[in-house]
Amino acid sequence: MGLSQLEFSQKIGVPLETIRNWEQGKRAPTGAARALLRILDRSPELALIALTA
């Protein structure tokens, strides 16, 4: 998506440390976060528009 970890965490409302843990494999997203990440993966432009609306 071309965002830094900090920018991405701010866009989706998740702490930066959580993003780092996901990327490093220390933790895996669950529930709503997992669903949001699937949507972002499949349609990032539309998802970001919806998140900033």
PDB file as gemmi writes it, atoms N, CA and C in Angstrom:
CRYST1    1.000    1.000    1.000  90.00  90.00  90.00 P 1                      
ATOM      1  N   MET A   1       0.822  -1.194   0.000  1.00  0.00           N  
ATOM      2  CA  MET A   1       0.000   0.000   0.000  1.00  0.00           C  
ATOM      3  C   MET A   1       0.861   1.250   0.000  1.00  0.00           C  
ATOM      4  N   GLY A   2       2.144   1.085   0.184  1.00  0.00           N  
ATOM      5  CA  GLY A   2       3.038   2.225   0.143  1.00  0.00           C  
ATOM      6  C   GLY A   2       3.050   3.073   1.404  1.00  0.00           C  
ATOM      7  N   LEU A   3       2.567   2.521   2.503  1.00  0.00           N  
ATOM      8  CA  LEU A   3       2.532   3.254   3.773  1.00  0.00           C  
ATOM      9  C   LEU A   3       3.602   2.708   4.710  1.00  0.00           C  
ATOM     10  N   SER A   4       4.108   3.567   5.563  1.00  0.00           N  
ATOM     11  CA  SER A   4       4.999   3.101   6.619  1.00  0.00           C  
ATOM     12  C   SER A   4       4.149   2.374   7.666  1.00  0.00           C  
ATOM     13  N   GLN A   5       4.811   1.655   8.545  1.00  0.00           N  
ATOM     14  CA  GLN A   5       4.073   0.992   9.627  1.00  0.00           C  
ATOM     15  C   GLN A   5       3.290   2.006  10.448  1.00  0.00           C  
ATOM     16  N   LEU A   6       3.902   3.141  10.728  1.00  0.00           N  
ATOM     17  CA  LEU A   6       3.236   4.172  11.518  1.00  0.00           C  
ATOM     18  C   LEU A   6       2.001   4.703  10.794  1.00  0.00           C  
ATOM     19  N   GLU A   7       2.153   5.018   9.518  1.00  0.00           N  
ATOM     20  CA  GLU A   7       1.014   5.532   8.741  1.00  0.00           C  
ATOM     21  C   GLU A   7      -0.104   4.501   8.682  1.00  0.00           C  
ATOM     22  N   PHE A   8       0.258   3.248   8.443  1.00  0.00           N  
ATOM     23  CA  PHE A   8      -0.735   2.182   8.362  1.00  0.00           C  
ATOM     24  C   PHE A   8      -1.460   2.012   9.693  1.00  0.00           C  
ATOM     25  N   SER A   9      -0.708   2.021  10.783  1.00  0.00           N  
ATOM     26  CA  SER A   9      -1.337   1.851  12.092  1.00  0.00           C  
ATOM     27  C   SER A   9      -2.316   2.983  12.385  1.00  0.00           C  
ATOM     28  N   GLN A  10      -1.946   4.191  11.988  1.00  0.00           N  
ATOM     29  CA  GLN A  10      -2.833   5.335  12.195  1.00  0.00           C  
ATOM     30  C   GLN A  10      -4.086   5.235  11.325  1.00  0.00           C  
ATOM     31  N   LYS A  11      -3.927   4.784  10.098  1.00  0.00           N  
ATOM     32  CA  LYS A  11      -5.086   4.668   9.183  1.00  0.00           C  
ATOM     33  C   LYS A  11      -6.116   3.675   9.702  1.00  0.00           C  
ATOM     34  N   ILE A  12      -5.630   2.537  10.259  1.00  0.00           N  
ATOM     35  CA  ILE A  12      -6.581   1.513  10.676  1.00  0.00           C  
ATOM     36  C   ILE A  12      -6.885   1.542  12.175  1.00  0.00           C  
ATOM     37  N   GLY A  13      -6.253   2.466  12.909  1.00  0.00           N  
ATOM     38  CA  GLY A  13      -6.563   2.619  14.324  1.00  0.00           C  
ATOM     39  C   GLY A  13      -6.035   1.504  15.209  1.00  0.00           C  
ATOM     40  N   VAL A  14      -4.852   1.004  14.868  1.00  0.00           N  
ATOM     41  CA  VAL A  14      -4.231  -0.073  15.628  1.00  0.00           C  
ATOM     42  C   VAL A  14      -2.868   0.432  16.110  1.00  0.00           C  
ATOM     43  N   PRO A  15      -2.482   0.127  17.341  1.00  0.00           N  
ATOM     44  CA  PRO A  15      -1.177   0.584  17.826  1.00  0.00           C  
ATOM     45  C   PRO A  15      -0.025   0.113  16.935  1.00  0.00           C  
ATOM     46  N   LEU A  16       0.976   0.950  16.804  1.00  0.00           N  
ATOM     47  CA  LEU A  16       2.145   0.625  15.993  1.00  0.00           C  
ATOM     48  C   LEU A  16       2.782  -0.685  16.441  1.00  0.00           C  
ATOM     49  N   GLU A  17       2.882  -0.893  17.726  1.00  0.00           N  
ATOM     50  CA  GLU A  17       3.497  -2.122  18.245  1.00  0.00           C  
ATOM     51  C   GLU A  17       2.739  -3.359  17.781  1.00  0.00           C  
ATOM     52  N   THR A  18       1.431  -3.262  17.657  1.00  0.00           N  
ATOM     53  CA  THR A  18       0.625  -4.380  17.168  1.00  0.00           C  
ATOM     54  C   THR A  18       0.991  -4.702  15.721  1.00  0.00           C  
ATOM     55  N   ILE A  19       1.123  -3.679  14.894  1.00  0.00           N  
ATOM     56  CA  ILE A  19       1.512  -3.881  13.496  1.00  0.00           C  
ATOM     57  C   ILE A  19       2.869  -4.576  13.440  1.00  0.00           C  
ATOM     58  N   ARG A  20       3.801  -4.112  14.245  1.00  0.00           N  
ATOM     59  CA  ARG A  20       5.143  -4.725  14.271  1.00  0.00           C  
ATOM     60  C   ARG A  20       5.072  -6.186  14.695  1.00  0.00           C  
ATOM     61  N   ASN A  21       4.266  -6.470  15.702  1.00  0.00           N  
ATOM     62  CA  ASN A  21       4.129  -7.859  16.154  1.00  0.00           C  
ATOM     63  C   ASN A  21       3.543  -8.744  15.066  1.00  0.00           C  
ATOM     64  N   TRP A  22       2.561  -8.248  14.321  1.00  0.00           N  
ATOM     65  CA  TRP A  22       1.991  -9.017  13.219  1.00  0.00           C  
ATOM     66  C   TRP A  22       3.051  -9.294  12.161  1.00  0.00           C  
ATOM     67  N   GLU A  23       3.791  -8.269  11.783  1.00  0.00           N  
ATOM     68  CA  GLU A  23       4.789  -8.428  10.727  1.00  0.00           C  
ATOM     69  C   GLU A  23       5.933  -9.346  11.141  1.00  0.00           C  
ATOM     70  N   GLN A  24       6.274  -9.346  12.412  1.00  0.00           N  
ATOM     71  CA  GLN A  24       7.367 -10.183  12.900  1.00  0.00           C  
ATOM     72  C   GLN A  24       6.905 -11.592  13.264  1.00  0.00           C  
ATOM     73  N   GLY A  25       5.607 -11.853  13.141  1.00  0.00           N  
ATOM     74  CA  GLY A  25       5.076 -13.172  13.441  1.00  0.00           C  
ATOM     75  C   GLY A  25       4.953 -13.478  14.925  1.00  0.00           C  
ATOM     76  N   LYS A  26       5.078 -12.457  15.765  1.00  0.00           N  
ATOM     77  CA  LYS A  26       4.945 -12.663  17.212  1.00  0.00           C  
ATOM     78  C   LYS A  26       3.494 -12.865  17.607  1.00  0.00           C  
ATOM     79  N   ARG A  27       2.605 -12.244  16.851  1.00  0.00           N  
ATOM     80  CA  ARG A  27       1.162 -12.360  17.092  1.00  0.00           C  
ATOM     81  C   ARG A  27       0.466 -12.402  15.743  1.00  0.00           C  
ATOM     82  N   ALA A  28      -0.746 -12.897  15.741  1.00  0.00           N  
ATOM     83  CA  ALA A  28      -1.550 -12.930  14.515  1.00  0.00           C  
ATOM     84  C   ALA A  28      -2.836 -12.148  14.755  1.00  0.00           C  
ATOM     85  N   PRO A  29      -3.271 -11.393  13.750  1.00  0.00           N  
ATOM     86  CA  PRO A  29      -4.525 -10.656  13.911  1.00  0.00           C  
ATOM     87  C   PRO A  29      -5.707 -11.623  14.024  1.00  0.00           C  
ATOM     88  N   THR A  30      -6.688 -11.227  14.816  1.00  0.00           N  
ATOM     89  CA  THR A  30      -7.879 -12.047  14.987  1.00  0.00           C  
ATOM     90  C   THR A  30      -9.114 -11.154  14.860  1.00  0.00           C  
ATOM     91  N   GLY A  31     -10.251 -11.776  14.768  1.00  0.00           N  
ATOM     92  CA  GLY A  31     -11.527 -11.077  14.778  1.00  0.00           C  
ATOM     93  C   GLY A  31     -11.643  -9.983  13.740  1.00  0.00           C  
ATOM     94  N   ALA A  32     -12.080  -8.810  14.198  1.00  0.00           N  
ATOM     95  CA  ALA A  32     -12.323  -7.681  13.296  1.00  0.00           C  
ATOM     96  C   ALA A  32     -11.044  -7.221  12.601  1.00  0.00           C  
ATOM     97  N   ALA A  33      -9.928  -7.270  13.303  1.00  0.00           N  
ATOM     98  CA  ALA A  33      -8.655  -6.857  12.682  1.00  0.00           C  
ATOM     99  C   ALA A  33      -8.310  -7.770  11.517  1.00  0.00           C  
ATOM    100  N   ARG A  34      -8.516  -9.051  11.691  1.00  0.00           N  
ATOM    101  CA  ARG A  34      -8.238 -10.008  10.605  1.00  0.00           C  
ATOM    102  C   ARG A  34      -9.141  -9.744   9.407  1.00  0.00           C  
ATOM    103  N   ALA A  35     -10.413  -9.484   9.667  1.00  0.00           N  
ATOM    104  CA  ALA A  35     -11.351  -9.191   8.573  1.00  0.00           C  
ATOM    105  C   ALA A  35     -10.957  -7.899   7.861  1.00  0.00           C  
ATOM    106  N   LEU A  36     -10.593  -6.880   8.614  1.00  0.00           N  
ATOM    107  CA  LEU A  36     -10.179  -5.620   8.012  1.00  0.00           C  
ATOM    108  C   LEU A  36      -8.942  -5.813   7.142  1.00  0.00           C  
ATOM    109  N   LEU A  37      -7.986  -6.592   7.610  1.00  0.00           N  
ATOM    110  CA  LEU A  37      -6.772  -6.834   6.826  1.00  0.00           C  
ATOM    111  C   LEU A  37      -7.084  -7.584   5.530  1.00  0.00           C  
ATOM    112  N   ARG A  38      -8.044  -8.483   5.568  1.00  0.00           N  
ATOM    113  CA  ARG A  38      -8.463  -9.171   4.329  1.00  0.00           C  
ATOM    114  C   ARG A  38      -9.053  -8.181   3.335  1.00  0.00           C  
ATOM    115  N   ILE A  39      -9.896  -7.291   3.828  1.00  0.00           N  
ATOM    116  CA  ILE A  39     -10.495  -6.277   2.954  1.00  0.00           C  
ATOM    117  C   ILE A  39      -9.414  -5.371   2.386  1.00  0.00           C  
ATOM    118  N   LEU A  40      -8.494  -4.937   3.223  1.00  0.00           N  
ATOM    119  CA  LEU A  40      -7.391  -4.086   2.763  1.00  0.00           C  
ATOM    120  C   LEU A  40      -6.534  -4.799   1.727  1.00  0.00           C  
ATOM    121  N   ASP A  41      -6.362  -6.096   1.875  1.00  0.00           N  
ATOM    122  CA  ASP A  41      -5.568  -6.872   0.929  1.00  0.00           C  
ATOM    123  C   ASP A  41      -6.255  -6.966  -0.429  1.00  0.00           C  
ATOM    124  N   ARG A  42      -7.551  -7.133  -0.413  1.00  0.00           N  
ATOM    125  CA  ARG A  42      -8.297  -7.337  -1.662  1.00  0.00           C  
ATOM    126  C   ARG A  42      -8.688  -6.043  -2.358  1.00  0.00           C  
ATOM    127  N   SER A  43      -8.925  -4.995  -1.605  1.00  0.00           N  
ATOM    128  CA  SER A  43      -9.364  -3.732  -2.197  1.00  0.00           C  
ATOM    129  C   SER A  43      -8.843  -2.560  -1.364  1.00  0.00           C  
ATOM    130  N   PRO A  44      -7.539  -2.340  -1.384  1.00  0.00           N  
ATOM    131  CA  PRO A  44      -6.953  -1.332  -0.491  1.00  0.00           C  
ATOM    132  C   PRO A  44      -7.466   0.082  -0.717  1.00  0.00           C  
ATOM    133  N   GLU A  45      -7.649   0.477  -1.961  1.00  0.00           N  
ATOM    134  CA  GLU A  45      -8.091   1.850  -2.221  1.00  0.00           C  
ATOM    135  C   GLU A  45      -9.476   2.104  -1.633  1.00  0.00           C  
ATOM    136  N   LEU A  46     -10.402   1.183  -1.877  1.00  0.00           N  
ATOM    137  CA  LEU A  46     -11.761   1.362  -1.359  1.00  0.00           C  
ATOM    138  C   LEU A  46     -11.798   1.288   0.164  1.00  0.00           C  
ATOM    139  N   ALA A  47     -11.022   0.390   0.725  1.00  0.00           N  
ATOM    140  CA  ALA A  47     -10.991   0.258   2.181  1.00  0.00           C  
ATOM    141  C   ALA A  47     -10.463   1.536   2.829  1.00  0.00           C  
ATOM    142  N   LEU A  48      -9.402   2.105   2.281  1.00  0.00           N  
ATOM    143  CA  LEU A  48      -8.859   3.335   2.855  1.00  0.00           C  
ATOM    144  C   LEU A  48      -9.818   4.509   2.692  1.00  0.00           C  
ATOM    145  N   ILE A  49     -10.540   4.546   1.596  1.00  0.00           N  
ATOM    146  CA  ILE A  49     -11.563   5.592   1.428  1.00  0.00           C  
ATOM    147  C   ILE A  49     -12.629   5.443   2.511  1.00  0.00           C  
ATOM    148  N   ALA A  50     -13.081   4.217   2.751  1.00  0.00           N  
ATOM    149  CA  ALA A  50     -14.096   3.972   3.757  1.00  0.00           C  
ATOM    150  C   ALA A  50     -13.592   4.313   5.165  1.00  0.00           C  
ATOM    151  N   LEU A  51     -12.330   4.050   5.428  1.00  0.00           N  
ATOM    152  CA  LEU A  51     -11.771   4.320   6.749  1.00  0.00           C  
ATOM    153  C   LEU A  51     -11.595   5.810   7.010  1.00  0.00           C  
ATOM    154  N   THR A  52     -11.408   6.590   5.972  1.00  0.00           N  
ATOM    155  CA  THR A  52     -11.183   8.024   6.156  1.00  0.00           C  
ATOM    156  C   THR A  52     -12.440   8.855   5.945  1.00  0.00           C  
ATOM    157  N   ALA A  53     -13.533   8.213   5.581  1.00  0.00           N  
ATOM    158  CA  ALA A  53     -14.776   8.942   5.334  1.00  0.00           C  
ATOM    159  C   ALA A  53     -15.420   9.398   6.615  1.00  0.00           C  
TER     160      ALA A  53                                                      
END                                                                             
